[in-house]
Amino acid sequence: MRLWFEHTVTRRRALSVIALTASASLLAACSGNAPPAASTAPTSASGPVSSAPANTAATVSGSRSTEGTPAQPKAGGTLRALSTQDLAPIDGHYHHPGNGLSSWTVYEPLITYDDDLKPQPLLAETWDQSSDAKQIAITLRKGVQFHNGREVTSDDVIYNLNRILDPKISAGIFSGFVPPETTWTPKDKYAVVITAKQPWTNVFDFLSLFNIVNKETMEGPDAKSSAVGTGPFALQEWVAGDHATFIKNKNYWQSGRPYLDGIQLNVMKDAQSQQAQFEAGAAEFTLQPSVLDYTRLKDDSNYQGITLPNAGNFFILQPNPNTKPFDDKRARQALNYTIDRKRIVDTVLRGQSTAQDLPWPAESTADEPAKQTFYNHDLDKAKALLNAAGLSNMSFELIHSNRDPAYPQIAQIIQADLASIGVSMSITQMEGAGMLARMNGHQFQAYLAGDVWANFLPVTVLTSDASLNYQFNNADFHDEQYAQLVKSLSAEVEPSKQRQLYAQINDFLLDQSFEIPIATSPTRALAVANLRGVGHRRNDFYTFTDAWLA
């Protein structure tokens, strides 16, 4: 697999061409044990874009790397996995903050991205996008079944598209993708035509994230406790807060997949017990170990480190602009000045991250390097802003989940610096489901979390990210100037005009500080040396369609 950073510019250009100008269909076929691959590639002004396998591999480190391993996959065995992240909420349209062993394990979207950011067939076998990017006709793969045995048809796609328009379903994440006045109609049993009034520039981002859920399940009495999709694994049992058992989908449409008989996920109470269990041999795969544990074990011959090539993952701090003290912009700006990003990167993240003030990786078309250090760690400026706002004795609560061991360490560094200028910040650690409920219900003063959306096009971040979505966001932040800038960007196809809009949006984000990026946050896992074939989706989800135990 080619490394993420070596081909960034090529991939961004390829995705831009596909999203805006592609008119040829991608055709796919699946035979034997081969994963689906495009047999007809789209063309552009710069020549053909080569096809690639749909299943993308995560980056592996360690003395027993799977890169170039000649051994053939072996069927059988159950993968034992550990995580502090539970499945709740189990809805396939509800985007979890990560790691892939949530309910998303059982679901699949219409397309997937390869590591060159080119769309590849998944549940959609072919598609044809108009040259103005206002219409796309999607043809489904025939014979794909939900885990309950019912075939997936165009009616299912229509049901799912209608369902995600309700912002309550996904906290506005998926509804934010869809341009105003977009319509969809079934062409026949296996085809759907989607038509937008304006160019839908990030439609492939949407299609790669948009899981197809089963109507009968979602409208049945067990909707909050069961998950039925089309993926390689079916959910057999879920005991909230304790474990989830996924079993092999024996009718999976990819012949010969998956190789594993199942996945047993044990939900751990904290990162320390999770790591202890892994090193004691209780599991073959552990999600989001501490950076210290990851760096300690990734080169050990008994283990391997598996990171996702997603440069757009960030640690963020989000203050609530509708709750005191952060209803005053100066309090949010002061908080931004307080964060010692360099110290956090050097000590907590062991130099494996990059400090940033804006939510864009270096390869993003929205990135402006000169603005990435706008808020240098400056406690004097922070204190002056608080004094000017009459908030010299400010106090507030910061919440974070138990998902990443870095969270409490980052929080404690911020807490100490705030205390030095007379601000009291209490810290509350929560389990994942409770944390999400408070975030999406706007019931917080500030939270520390991860954000993964900058792995996609900038317009996706600004229209669908739960932190920066201009319509529905966790901070419940609304501003007409911001809305107009994002709407203009959504319909703009000229690169030079896009760059002008990016500059204005970046200035607005720095000024308003309703989301505060801290540093990049690579998604990581540790595994035993004989685990092979772990892949990933474009956000921060590991996949196990091709995984096997040697």
C-alpha positions as CSV (number, residue, x, y, z in Angstrom):
1,M,0.0,0.0,0.0
2,R,1.3,3.5,-0.8
3,L,1.6,5.8,2.1
4,W,-1.0,8.6,2.6
5,F,1.5,11.5,2.6
6,E,3.2,10.5,-0.6
7,H,0.3,11.0,-2.9
8,T,-1.8,13.7,-1.3
9,V,-1.9,16.2,-4.1
10,T,-2.6,13.6,-6.8
11,R,-5.5,12.3,-4.7
12,R,-7.0,15.7,-4.0
13,R,-6.9,16.5,-7.7
14,A,-8.4,13.2,-8.6
15,L,-11.3,13.6,-6.2
16,S,-12.0,17.1,-7.4
17,V,-12.1,15.9,-11.0
18,I,-14.4,13.1,-10.1
19,A,-16.7,15.1,-7.9
20,L,-17.1,18.0,-10.4
21,T,-16.7,16.7,-13.9
22,A,-16.9,12.9,-14.1
23,S,-19.5,11.7,-16.5
24,A,-18.3,8.1,-17.2
25,S,-19.6,5.2,-15.1
26,L,-17.4,3.0,-12.9
27,L,-18.2,-0.6,-13.5
28,A,-17.4,-3.3,-11.0
29,A,-17.5,-7.1,-10.8
30,C,-16.9,-9.5,-8.0
31,S,-15.8,-13.1,-8.7
32,G,-14.1,-15.7,-6.6
33,N,-12.2,-14.3,-3.7
34,A,-11.3,-11.0,-5.4
35,P,-12.5,-7.8,-3.8
36,P,-14.7,-5.5,-6.0
37,A,-12.7,-3.3,-8.3
38,A,-13.6,-0.8,-11.0
39,S,-13.3,-2.2,-14.5
40,T,-13.9,1.1,-16.2
41,A,-12.2,4.2,-14.9
42,P,-13.4,7.8,-15.3
43,T,-11.4,10.1,-17.5
44,S,-10.5,13.7,-17.1
45,A,-8.6,16.4,-19.0
46,S,-5.4,15.2,-17.5
47,G,-5.9,11.6,-18.7
48,P,-7.3,8.4,-17.2
49,V,-7.6,7.8,-13.5
50,S,-6.4,4.3,-12.7
51,S,-8.7,1.9,-10.8
52,A,-7.8,0.4,-7.4
53,P,-9.2,-2.2,-5.1
54,A,-12.1,-1.1,-3.0
55,N,-10.7,-2.5,0.3
56,T,-8.0,-0.2,1.6
57,A,-5.3,-1.3,4.1
58,A,-4.3,0.5,7.2
59,T,-0.6,1.5,7.7
60,V,1.2,-1.2,9.7
61,S,4.4,-0.8,11.7
62,G,6.4,-3.4,13.5
63,S,8.9,-6.2,12.8
64,R,6.1,-8.4,11.5
65,S,4.4,-6.0,9.1
66,T,1.7,-7.4,6.8
67,E,3.1,-5.3,3.9
68,G,4.3,-7.7,1.2
69,T,3.3,-10.8,3.2
70,P,3.1,-13.6,0.6
71,A,0.9,-15.9,2.8
72,Q,-2.6,-16.6,1.6
73,P,-5.5,-15.7,3.8
74,K,-6.8,-18.4,6.1
75,A,-10.4,-18.7,7.0
76,G,-11.7,-19.3,10.5
77,G,-11.1,-18.0,14.0
78,T,-12.7,-15.3,16.1
79,L,-11.0,-11.9,16.6
80,R,-11.1,-10.8,20.2
81,A,-11.1,-7.0,20.4
82,L,-11.0,-4.4,23.2
83,S,-12.4,-0.9,23.3
84,T,-13.7,1.7,25.8
85,Q,-16.2,2.7,23.1
86,D,-19.6,1.0,23.3
87,L,-22.0,0.6,20.4
88,A,-24.6,3.0,21.7
89,P,-26.3,4.6,19.9
90,I,-26.7,1.6,17.6
91,D,-28.4,3.5,14.7
92,G,-26.4,3.0,11.4
93,H,-27.1,6.6,10.5
94,Y,-25.6,7.9,13.7
95,H,-21.9,8.7,13.2
96,H,-19.8,7.4,16.1
97,P,-16.6,9.1,17.0
98,G,-14.8,6.2,15.7
99,N,-12.8,3.1,15.4
100,G,-15.2,0.9,13.4
101,L,-16.1,-1.7,16.0
102,S,-19.3,0.2,16.7
103,S,-22.6,-0.8,15.0
104,W,-21.1,0.4,11.7
105,T,-19.4,-3.0,11.5
106,V,-22.6,-4.5,10.3
107,Y,-23.4,-1.7,7.8
108,E,-22.1,-0.7,4.3
109,P,-22.4,2.4,2.2
110,L,-23.0,2.7,-1.5
111,I,-19.3,3.4,-2.4
112,T,-16.0,3.4,-0.7
113,Y,-12.7,5.3,-1.3
114,D,-9.4,3.7,-2.1
115,D,-6.2,5.2,-0.7
116,D,-6.0,7.5,-3.7
117,L,-9.3,9.1,-2.8
118,K,-11.0,7.6,-5.8
119,P,-14.5,6.2,-5.4
120,Q,-14.9,2.5,-5.8
121,P,-18.0,0.3,-6.0
122,L,-19.5,-1.3,-2.9
123,L,-23.3,-1.7,-2.7
124,A,-23.5,0.6,-5.8
125,E,-22.2,-1.4,-8.8
126,T,-22.1,1.5,-11.2
127,W,-22.9,5.2,-11.3
128,D,-23.1,8.0,-13.9
129,Q,-22.6,11.6,-12.9
130,S,-23.6,14.5,-15.1
131,S,-20.8,16.9,-16.2
132,D,-22.3,19.7,-14.1
133,A,-22.4,17.5,-11.0
134,K,-26.1,18.1,-10.5
135,Q,-27.3,14.6,-11.2
136,I,-26.0,11.1,-10.4
137,A,-27.7,7.8,-11.4
138,I,-26.8,4.9,-9.2
139,T,-27.2,1.2,-10.1
140,L,-27.2,-1.2,-7.2
141,R,-25.4,-4.5,-7.1
142,K,-28.0,-7.3,-7.6
143,G,-28.5,-10.0,-5.1
144,V,-27.1,-8.2,-2.0
145,Q,-29.1,-9.3,1.1
146,F,-29.7,-7.7,4.5
147,H,-28.8,-10.0,7.3
148,N,-32.4,-11.0,7.6
149,G,-32.3,-12.4,4.0
150,R,-34.2,-9.6,2.2
151,E,-32.7,-8.3,-1.0
152,V,-31.6,-4.6,-1.1
153,T,-33.5,-2.6,-3.8
154,S,-33.9,1.0,-4.9
155,D,-36.8,1.3,-2.4
156,D,-34.3,0.8,0.4
157,V,-32.0,3.5,-0.9
158,I,-35.0,5.9,-1.2
159,Y,-36.1,5.0,2.4
160,N,-32.6,5.7,3.7
161,L,-32.3,9.0,1.8
162,N,-35.6,10.2,3.2
163,R,-34.7,9.1,6.7
164,I,-31.4,11.0,7.0
165,L,-33.2,14.3,6.1
166,D,-34.4,14.4,9.7
167,P,-31.5,16.2,11.6
168,K,-32.5,14.4,14.8
169,I,-31.4,11.1,13.3
170,S,-27.7,11.9,12.9
171,A,-27.4,15.3,14.8
172,G,-27.5,16.9,11.4
173,I,-24.5,15.2,10.0
174,F,-26.1,13.5,7.0
175,S,-28.8,16.0,6.4
176,G,-26.1,18.6,6.1
177,F,-24.7,16.9,3.1
178,V,-27.8,17.3,0.9
179,P,-28.1,20.5,-1.1
180,P,-31.4,22.3,-0.9
181,E,-34.2,21.0,-3.1
182,T,-32.4,17.8,-4.0
183,T,-34.7,15.0,-5.1
184,W,-34.4,11.3,-5.6
185,T,-36.5,8.9,-7.6
186,P,-36.3,5.1,-8.3
187,K,-35.5,4.4,-11.9
188,D,-36.2,0.7,-11.6
189,K,-35.8,-2.1,-9.0
190,Y,-32.0,-1.5,-8.8
191,A,-31.5,2.1,-9.9
192,V,-32.0,5.5,-8.3
193,V,-31.5,8.9,-9.8
194,I,-30.5,11.8,-7.5
195,T,-31.0,15.3,-8.8
196,A,-29.8,18.6,-7.2
197,K,-30.5,22.2,-8.0
198,Q,-26.9,23.1,-7.6
199,P,-23.6,21.2,-8.2
200,W,-23.3,18.6,-5.4
201,T,-19.5,18.9,-5.1
202,N,-19.0,16.4,-2.3
203,V,-21.6,13.8,-3.3
204,F,-18.9,11.0,-3.2
205,D,-18.0,11.9,0.4
206,F,-21.7,11.5,1.2
207,L,-22.0,8.2,-0.6
208,S,-19.0,6.8,1.2
209,L,-20.5,7.5,4.6
210,F,-24.2,6.9,4.0
211,N,-24.9,3.4,5.4
212,I,-27.9,1.5,4.1
213,V,-30.0,0.4,7.1
214,N,-33.0,-2.1,7.1
215,K,-36.4,-0.4,7.2
216,E,-38.1,-3.2,9.2
217,T,-35.5,-3.1,11.9
218,M,-35.3,0.7,12.2
219,E,-39.1,1.0,12.4
220,G,-39.5,-2.1,14.7
221,P,-39.7,-2.4,18.4
222,D,-36.0,-3.4,18.7
223,A,-34.6,-0.4,16.8
224,K,-32.5,0.8,19.8
225,S,-31.0,-2.6,20.5
226,S,-30.5,-4.3,17.2
227,A,-28.6,-3.7,13.9
228,V,-29.4,-5.3,10.6
229,G,-27.2,-4.3,7.6
230,T,-25.5,-5.9,4.6
231,G,-21.9,-6.0,5.9
232,P,-19.5,-9.0,6.4
233,F,-20.5,-9.4,10.0
234,A,-23.9,-9.5,11.7
235,L,-24.7,-8.5,15.2
236,Q,-25.5,-11.6,17.2
237,E,-25.6,-10.1,20.7
238,W,-25.1,-6.8,22.4
239,V,-25.0,-6.2,26.2
240,A,-24.7,-2.5,26.6
241,G,-21.5,-1.5,28.4
242,D,-20.1,-5.0,28.4
243,H,-19.7,-6.7,25.1
244,A,-20.9,-7.2,21.5
245,T,-20.7,-10.4,19.4
246,F,-20.5,-10.2,15.7
247,I,-20.7,-13.3,13.6
248,K,-19.8,-14.1,10.0
249,N,-22.4,-13.2,7.4
250,K,-22.6,-16.5,5.5
251,N,-24.6,-14.9,2.7
252,Y,-22.2,-11.9,2.2
253,W,-22.2,-10.7,-1.4
254,Q,-18.3,-10.8,-1.6
255,S,-17.7,-14.5,-2.3
256,G,-15.2,-15.9,0.2
257,R,-15.4,-13.0,2.6
258,P,-15.1,-12.5,5.5
259,Y,-12.3,-14.8,6.5
260,L,-13.0,-14.5,10.2
261,D,-15.8,-16.5,11.8
262,G,-16.6,-13.6,14.1
263,I,-15.5,-10.7,16.2
264,Q,-15.9,-10.6,20.0
265,L,-15.7,-7.0,21.3
266,N,-15.3,-6.5,25.0
267,V,-16.1,-3.0,26.3
268,M,-13.7,-1.9,28.9
269,K,-14.3,0.7,31.7
270,D,-11.0,2.5,31.2
271,A,-7.8,2.6,29.1
272,Q,-5.6,1.1,31.8
273,S,-7.6,-2.1,32.2
274,Q,-7.9,-2.3,28.4
275,Q,-4.2,-2.3,27.9
276,A,-3.6,-4.7,30.8
277,Q,-6.0,-7.2,29.3
278,F,-4.4,-6.9,25.9
279,E,-0.9,-7.5,27.1
280,A,-2.2,-10.4,29.2
281,G,-3.3,-12.1,26.0
282,A,-7.0,-11.6,26.4
283,A,-7.4,-10.1,22.9
284,E,-5.7,-9.8,19.5
285,F,-6.7,-6.2,18.8
286,T,-7.0,-3.2,21.0
287,L,-8.4,0.2,19.9
288,Q,-6.9,3.6,20.8
289,P,-4.2,2.6,23.2
290,S,-2.3,5.4,24.9
291,V,0.4,7.0,22.7
292,L,2.9,5.8,25.3
293,D,1.7,2.2,25.0
294,Y,1.5,2.4,21.3
295,T,5.1,3.6,20.8
296,R,6.3,1.1,23.4
297,L,4.8,-1.9,21.6
298,K,4.5,-1.1,17.9
299,D,8.0,-2.3,17.1
300,D,7.9,-5.3,19.5
301,S,8.1,-8.6,17.5
302,N,5.0,-9.9,19.3
303,Y,2.8,-7.0,18.2
304,Q,2.1,-4.5,15.5
305,G,1.0,-0.9,15.4
306,I,-1.9,-0.2,13.0
307,T,-2.6,3.5,12.2
308,L,-5.0,4.9,9.8
309,P,-3.7,7.2,7.0
310,N,-6.2,9.9,7.9
311,A,-4.4,13.2,8.3
312,G,-7.6,15.0,9.0
313,N,-8.2,13.7,12.5
314,F,-8.0,16.3,15.2
315,F,-8.2,16.8,18.9
316,I,-10.7,19.7,19.5
317,L,-12.1,21.7,22.3
318,Q,-15.6,23.0,21.8
319,P,-17.0,25.7,24.0
320,N,-20.7,26.3,24.1
321,P,-21.5,29.9,22.9
322,N,-25.0,29.7,24.2
323,T,-23.9,29.1,27.8
324,K,-22.0,31.4,30.2
325,P,-19.2,32.2,30.2
326,F,-18.7,31.3,26.5
327,D,-21.6,33.4,25.3
328,D,-19.0,36.2,25.2
329,K,-16.7,35.7,22.2
330,R,-13.7,37.0,24.2
331,A,-14.0,34.1,26.6
332,R,-13.7,31.7,23.7
333,Q,-10.8,33.6,22.3
334,A,-9.1,33.6,25.7
335,L,-9.5,29.8,25.9
336,N,-7.9,29.5,22.5
337,Y,-4.9,31.6,23.7
338,T,-4.6,29.5,26.8
339,I,-4.0,26.1,25.1
340,D,-0.3,25.2,25.0
341,R,-0.4,23.2,21.8
342,K,3.4,22.7,21.6
343,R,3.6,21.3,25.1
344,I,0.6,18.9,24.4
345,V,2.2,17.7,21.2
346,D,5.7,17.2,22.7
347,T,4.6,15.6,26.0
348,V,1.2,13.9,25.7
349,L,1.4,13.1,22.0
350,R,5.1,12.3,21.9
351,G,5.8,14.4,18.9
352,Q,3.5,12.2,16.7
353,S,1.0,15.0,16.0
354,T,1.0,18.5,14.6
355,A,-0.3,21.5,16.5
356,Q,-2.8,23.5,14.6
357,D,-5.3,26.3,15.0
358,L,-7.5,25.4,12.0
359,P,-9.3,22.1,11.2
360,W,-7.4,21.4,8.0
361,P,-4.5,19.0,7.4
362,A,-1.6,20.3,5.4
363,E,-2.8,18.7,2.1
364,S,-6.3,20.2,2.3
365,T,-7.2,22.9,-0.3
366,A,-8.5,25.0,2.6
367,D,-5.3,25.0,4.5
368,E,-3.5,28.3,5.1
369,P,-0.2,27.6,6.9
370,A,0.3,31.2,8.0
371,K,-3.0,31.1,10.0
372,Q,-2.3,27.8,11.7
373,T,-0.3,29.5,14.5
374,F,-2.6,32.5,15.0
375,Y,-3.3,31.6,18.6
376,N,0.2,31.3,20.1
377,H,0.2,30.2,23.7
378,D,-0.2,33.6,25.3
379,L,-1.6,33.7,28.8
380,D,-1.2,37.5,29.0
381,K,-3.5,38.0,26.0
382,A,-5.9,35.5,27.5
383,K,-6.0,37.3,30.8
384,A,-6.5,40.7,29.2
385,L,-9.4,39.4,27.2
386,L,-11.1,38.0,30.3
387,N,-10.5,41.2,32.2
388,A,-12.0,43.2,29.4
389,A,-15.1,40.9,29.4
390,G,-15.4,41.1,33.2
391,L,-14.7,37.4,33.6
392,S,-11.6,37.5,35.8
393,N,-13.1,34.9,38.1
394,M,-14.4,32.6,35.4
395,S,-15.2,29.0,36.1
396,F,-16.6,26.2,33.9
397,E,-16.8,22.4,33.4
398,L,-14.9,20.5,30.7
399,I,-16.2,17.1,29.8
400,H,-14.4,14.3,27.8
401,S,-15.0,10.7,27.1
402,N,-12.9,7.7,28.2
403,R,-12.2,6.8,24.6
404,D,-8.6,8.1,24.3
405,P,-6.1,8.1,27.2
406,A,-4.7,11.4,25.9
407,Y,-7.9,13.3,26.8
408,P,-7.3,13.6,30.6
409,Q,-3.7,14.5,30.1
410,I,-4.6,17.3,27.6
411,A,-7.3,18.5,29.9
412,Q,-5.0,18.7,32.9
413,I,-2.5,20.8,31.0
414,I,-5.2,23.3,30.0
415,Q,-6.6,23.2,33.5
416,A,-3.2,24.2,35.0
417,D,-2.6,27.1,32.6
418,L,-6.1,28.4,33.2
419,A,-5.5,28.2,37.0
420,S,-2.4,30.4,36.6
421,I,-4.6,33.2,35.3
422,G,-7.4,32.8,37.9
423,V,-9.8,30.5,35.9
424,S,-11.2,27.4,37.5
425,M,-11.9,24.5,35.1
426,S,-13.4,21.3,36.5
427,I,-12.9,18.0,34.5
428,T,-15.5,15.3,34.1
429,Q,-14.7,12.0,32.3
430,M,-17.7,10.2,30.9
431,E,-18.4,6.9,29.0
432,G,-19.1,7.3,25.3
433,A,-22.9,7.2,25.1
434,G,-23.4,9.7,27.9
435,M,-20.8,12.0,26.4
436,L,-22.5,11.9,23.0
437,A,-25.9,12.6,24.6
438,R,-24.6,15.8,26.3
439,M,-22.7,16.9,23.2
440,N,-25.6,16.5,20.8
441,G,-28.1,17.9,23.3
442,H,-25.9,21.1,23.8
443,Q,-25.8,20.2,27.5
444,F,-22.2,21.3,28.2
445,Q,-20.1,24.3,28.8
446,A,-17.1,22.9,27.0
447,Y,-16.0,19.5,25.8
448,L,-12.8,17.8,24.6
449,A,-13.1,15.3,21.8
450,G,-11.9,14.1,18.4
451,D,-13.0,15.3,15.0
452,V,-12.4,13.3,11.8
453,W,-14.2,15.2,9.1
454,A,-11.2,17.0,7.6
455,N,-10.3,13.7,5.9
456,F,-12.9,14.7,3.3
457,L,-13.4,17.8,1.2
458,P,-13.6,21.1,3.1
459,V,-17.2,21.6,2.1
460,T,-18.0,18.3,3.9
461,V,-16.5,19.6,7.1
462,L,-18.5,22.8,7.0
463,T,-21.9,21.2,6.0
464,S,-21.8,17.9,7.9
465,D,-19.3,17.9,10.8
466,A,-21.0,17.8,14.1
467,S,-18.7,20.6,15.4
468,L,-18.6,22.9,12.4
469,N,-21.8,22.3,10.5
470,Y,-23.3,25.7,9.7
471,Q,-26.9,24.5,10.2
472,F,-26.8,22.0,13.1
473,N,-23.7,21.6,15.3
474,N,-23.0,20.5,18.8
475,A,-22.4,24.1,20.0
476,D,-25.8,25.1,18.5
477,F,-23.8,28.0,16.9
478,H,-25.6,29.9,14.2
479,D,-24.4,33.0,12.3
480,E,-25.8,34.4,9.0
481,Q,-22.4,35.5,7.7
482,Y,-21.0,32.0,8.3
483,A,-24.1,30.4,6.7
484,Q,-23.7,32.5,3.6
485,L,-20.0,31.8,3.2
486,V,-20.6,28.0,3.4
487,K,-23.6,28.1,1.1
488,S,-21.5,30.0,-1.4
489,L,-18.7,27.5,-1.1
490,S,-21.1,24.6,-1.5
491,A,-22.2,25.8,-5.0
492,E,-18.7,27.0,-6.1
493,V,-16.8,24.9,-8.6
494,E,-14.0,27.5,-9.6
495,P,-10.8,26.7,-7.6
496,S,-9.7,30.3,-7.3
497,K,-13.1,31.4,-6.0
498,Q,-13.1,28.5,-3.6
499,R,-9.7,29.7,-2.2
500,Q,-11.1,33.2,-1.6
501,L,-14.0,31.7,0.3
502,Y,-11.7,29.4,2.3
503,A,-9.7,32.5,3.4
504,Q,-12.8,34.3,4.6
505,I,-14.1,31.2,6.4
506,N,-10.8,30.6,8.1
507,D,-10.7,34.2,9.4
508,F,-14.3,33.7,10.7
509,L,-13.4,30.4,12.5
510,L,-10.4,32.0,14.2
511,D,-12.4,35.0,15.3
512,Q,-15.4,33.2,16.6
513,S,-13.5,30.2,18.1
514,F,-16.7,28.1,18.5
515,E,-14.5,25.1,17.7
516,I,-10.9,25.1,18.8
517,P,-8.5,22.6,17.1
518,I,-5.6,21.5,19.2
519,A,-3.5,19.0,17.2
520,T,-3.8,16.2,14.8
521,S,-5.0,12.9,16.2
522,P,-3.9,9.8,14.3
523,T,-6.3,6.8,14.9
524,R,-4.2,3.9,16.2
525,A,-4.6,0.3,17.3
526,L,-2.3,-2.4,18.6
527,A,-2.6,-6.0,17.4
528,V,-0.9,-9.3,17.7
529,A,1.7,-10.0,15.1
530,N,-0.3,-12.6,13.2
531,L,-3.3,-10.5,12.4
532,R,-3.5,-9.6,8.7
533,G,-5.6,-7.7,6.3
534,V,-7.1,-4.9,8.5
535,G,-8.5,-2.2,6.3
536,H,-10.3,1.1,6.9
537,R,-13.0,3.4,5.7
538,R,-12.2,7.0,4.8
539,N,-13.1,8.5,8.2
540,D,-11.6,6.8,11.3
541,F,-13.2,3.3,11.0
542,Y,-11.2,0.1,10.9
543,T,-12.7,-2.7,8.7
544,F,-12.3,-6.4,9.0
545,T,-13.7,-7.7,5.7
546,D,-10.3,-9.0,4.6
547,A,-8.8,-9.6,8.1
548,W,-7.5,-13.0,9.0
549,L,-5.4,-14.7,11.7
550,A,-2.2,-16.3,10.4
